[in-house]
């Protein structure tokens, strides 16, 4: 009994519990709450601010309170990489504060607030990834159950409505709900985690085919193609160790071909197939315009960038270059390359580890898949403010801790074995 009490009060164990709860709230919880808001006309309290931001702030405060206690018992958990992450976030805050005190203009204050909010999201998601426990049947069952529920609902939607798209706000004529991108963000994280920790080929095929169906219907073009690319690269690595994974590759090709053949008339009207004719896409044209603004700003001030330039010339906090150039503009050359190093090094090191290992390691697989998909998205479709990259940083920090033996963990990672 005393041992159980000590474990419950252990700050690392408490951080693991917070991590599991945080991941559930931020991803499947976010998705189901916003669906309920639209479908059942539920009104969220204004303080929740869409749930994701409020929950992240609460998580950040909780982890900040636990971290000093953790350092007292686990002083060696702070690796060089963890220090690099903390250093980068502190750098962005100092950079933003300095510009706010030196420069005039309402746009600077708006950009400062955005930087602070982004830092909160980064810290929360980094800690969630870093402290995810070695094994959590609660988390696995929640994610797996969410996947099956989403898949079943969308399948029913297709049969009833005869549509290959699902937009919550349009379907229920609701305004105060997350965009299709918010739903796709949650779905992508759920799917990649499940795909990474699945223990059998059959499980991965089910998650893959179901994931393609879900992301396609949600209409998020970038998340859909990021999932496809991540899956293909992951399967390529697994095939080197187990030739049976070639079946997954074949299933991906056949499944995609069948979907295109059966629903071609509907598909040609979808956002996903706009990629075949991007110049005609209004969203693509808008992004090209914002990208041109960012390039011009960088040519004018390549070293220091133009902090808040997306607000000053783009017209708002969401009018940034939809790629990593947004980081160069907002945080200068140093901030850009620091961010790139934090995102690229986990990807390269995790691939190296996976290729060197004789058996699958879910910890390193998860570090690889999340960081690859995030880096791909931030390179082509998302701004530096996209928070999921920090979740990948946390998963990489956790993989380092588990593989180095700095933290004792009963399980290797979140698994589906029980």
DAQUIPE-V699529 format. One record per backbone hydrogen bond with DSSP energy under -0.5 kcal/mol. CO is the residue of the C=O (numbers start at 1). NH is the residue of the N-H. If there is no record, write none. Layout:
co=CO nh=NH
co=CO nh=NH
//
This chain:
co=1 nh=5
co=2 nh=6
co=3 nh=7
co=4 nh=8
co=5 nh=9
co=6 nh=10
co=7 nh=10
co=10 nh=14
co=11 nh=15
co=12 nh=16
co=13 nh=17
co=14 nh=18
co=15 nh=19
co=16 nh=20
co=17 nh=21
co=18 nh=22
co=19 nh=23
co=20 nh=24
co=21 nh=25
co=22 nh=26
co=23 nh=27
co=24 nh=29
co=25 nh=30
co=27 nh=31
co=28 nh=32
co=29 nh=33
co=30 nh=34
co=31 nh=35
co=32 nh=36
co=33 nh=37
co=34 nh=38
co=35 nh=39
co=36 nh=40
co=36 nh=42
co=42 nh=44
co=45 nh=48
co=45 nh=49
co=46 nh=49
co=48 nh=51
co=48 nh=54
co=49 nh=53
co=50 nh=52
co=51 nh=55
co=52 nh=56
co=53 nh=57
co=54 nh=58
co=55 nh=59
co=56 nh=60
co=57 nh=61
co=58 nh=62
co=59 nh=63
co=60 nh=64
co=61 nh=65
co=62 nh=66
co=63 nh=67
co=64 nh=68
co=66 nh=70
co=67 nh=71
co=68 nh=72
co=69 nh=73
co=70 nh=73
co=70 nh=74
co=74 nh=77
co=75 nh=78
co=77 nh=79
co=79 nh=83
co=80 nh=84
co=81 nh=85
co=82 nh=86
co=83 nh=87
co=84 nh=88
co=85 nh=89
co=86 nh=90
co=87 nh=91
co=88 nh=92
co=89 nh=93
co=90 nh=94
co=91 nh=95
co=92 nh=96
co=93 nh=97
co=94 nh=98
co=95 nh=99
co=96 nh=100
co=97 nh=101
co=98 nh=102
co=99 nh=103
co=105 nh=108
co=105 nh=109
co=106 nh=110
co=107 nh=111
co=108 nh=112
co=109 nh=113
co=110 nh=114
co=111 nh=115
co=112 nh=116
co=113 nh=117
co=114 nh=118
co=115 nh=119
co=116 nh=120
co=117 nh=121
co=118 nh=122
co=119 nh=123
co=120 nh=124
co=121 nh=125
co=122 nh=126
co=123 nh=127
co=124 nh=128
co=125 nh=129
co=126 nh=130
co=127 nh=131
co=129 nh=132
co=136 nh=140
co=137 nh=141
co=138 nh=142
co=139 nh=143
co=140 nh=144
co=141 nh=145
co=142 nh=146
co=143 nh=147
co=144 nh=148
co=145 nh=149
co=146 nh=150
co=147 nh=151
co=148 nh=152
co=149 nh=153
co=150 nh=154
co=151 nh=155
co=152 nh=156
co=153 nh=157
co=154 nh=158
co=155 nh=159
co=156 nh=160
co=157 nh=161
co=158 nh=162
co=166 nh=168
co=167 nh=171
co=168 nh=172
co=169 nh=174
co=175 nh=177
co=179 nh=182
co=179 nh=183
co=180 nh=184
co=181 nh=185
co=182 nh=186
co=183 nh=187
co=184 nh=188
co=185 nh=189
co=186 nh=190
co=187 nh=191
co=188 nh=192
co=189 nh=193
co=190 nh=194
co=191 nh=195
co=192 nh=196
co=193 nh=197
co=194 nh=198
co=197 nh=416
co=200 nh=204
co=201 nh=205
co=202 nh=206
co=203 nh=207
co=204 nh=208
co=205 nh=209
co=206 nh=210
co=207 nh=211
co=208 nh=212
co=209 nh=213
co=210 nh=214
co=211 nh=215
co=212 nh=216
co=213 nh=217
co=214 nh=218
co=215 nh=219
co=215 nh=220
co=216 nh=219
co=217 nh=166
co=219 nh=221
co=220 nh=224
co=221 nh=225
co=222 nh=226
co=223 nh=227
co=224 nh=228
co=225 nh=229
co=226 nh=230
co=227 nh=231
co=228 nh=232
co=229 nh=233
co=230 nh=234
co=231 nh=235
co=232 nh=236
co=233 nh=237
co=234 nh=238
co=235 nh=239
co=236 nh=240
co=238 nh=241
co=238 nh=242
co=242 nh=245
co=243 nh=246
co=244 nh=247
co=245 nh=248
co=245 nh=249
co=246 nh=250
co=247 nh=251
co=248 nh=252
co=249 nh=253
co=250 nh=254
co=251 nh=255
co=252 nh=256
co=253 nh=257
co=254 nh=258
co=255 nh=259
co=256 nh=260
co=257 nh=261
co=258 nh=262
co=259 nh=263
co=261 nh=264
co=263 nh=267
co=264 nh=268
co=266 nh=269
co=267 nh=270
co=271 nh=274
co=272 nh=275
co=273 nh=276
co=274 nh=277
co=275 nh=278
co=277 nh=280
co=278 nh=281
co=281 nh=285
co=282 nh=286
co=283 nh=287
co=284 nh=288
co=285 nh=289
co=286 nh=290
co=287 nh=291
co=288 nh=292
co=289 nh=293
co=290 nh=294
co=291 nh=295
co=292 nh=296
co=293 nh=297
co=294 nh=298
co=295 nh=299
co=296 nh=300
co=297 nh=301
co=301 nh=305
co=303 nh=333
co=306 nh=309
co=308 nh=311
co=308 nh=312
co=309 nh=313
co=309 nh=314
co=310 nh=316
co=311 nh=315
co=316 nh=319
co=318 nh=320
co=321 nh=323
co=323 nh=326
co=324 nh=327
co=324 nh=328
co=325 nh=329
co=326 nh=330
co=327 nh=331
co=328 nh=332
co=329 nh=306
co=331 nh=335
co=332 nh=336
co=333 nh=337
co=334 nh=338
co=335 nh=339
co=336 nh=340
co=337 nh=341
co=338 nh=342
co=339 nh=343
co=340 nh=344
co=341 nh=345
co=342 nh=346
co=343 nh=347
co=344 nh=348
co=345 nh=349
co=346 nh=350
co=347 nh=351
co=348 nh=352
co=349 nh=353
co=350 nh=354
co=351 nh=355
co=352 nh=356
co=353 nh=357
co=361 nh=365
co=362 nh=366
co=363 nh=367
co=364 nh=368
co=365 nh=369
co=366 nh=370
co=367 nh=371
co=368 nh=372
co=369 nh=373
co=370 nh=374
co=371 nh=375
co=372 nh=376
co=373 nh=377
co=374 nh=378
co=375 nh=379
co=376 nh=380
co=377 nh=381
co=377 nh=382
co=378 nh=324
co=383 nh=386
co=386 nh=389
co=387 nh=390
co=387 nh=391
co=388 nh=392
co=389 nh=393
co=390 nh=394
co=391 nh=395
co=392 nh=396
co=393 nh=397
co=394 nh=398
co=395 nh=399
co=396 nh=400
co=397 nh=401
co=398 nh=402
co=399 nh=403
co=400 nh=404
co=401 nh=405
co=401 nh=406
co=401 nh=407
//
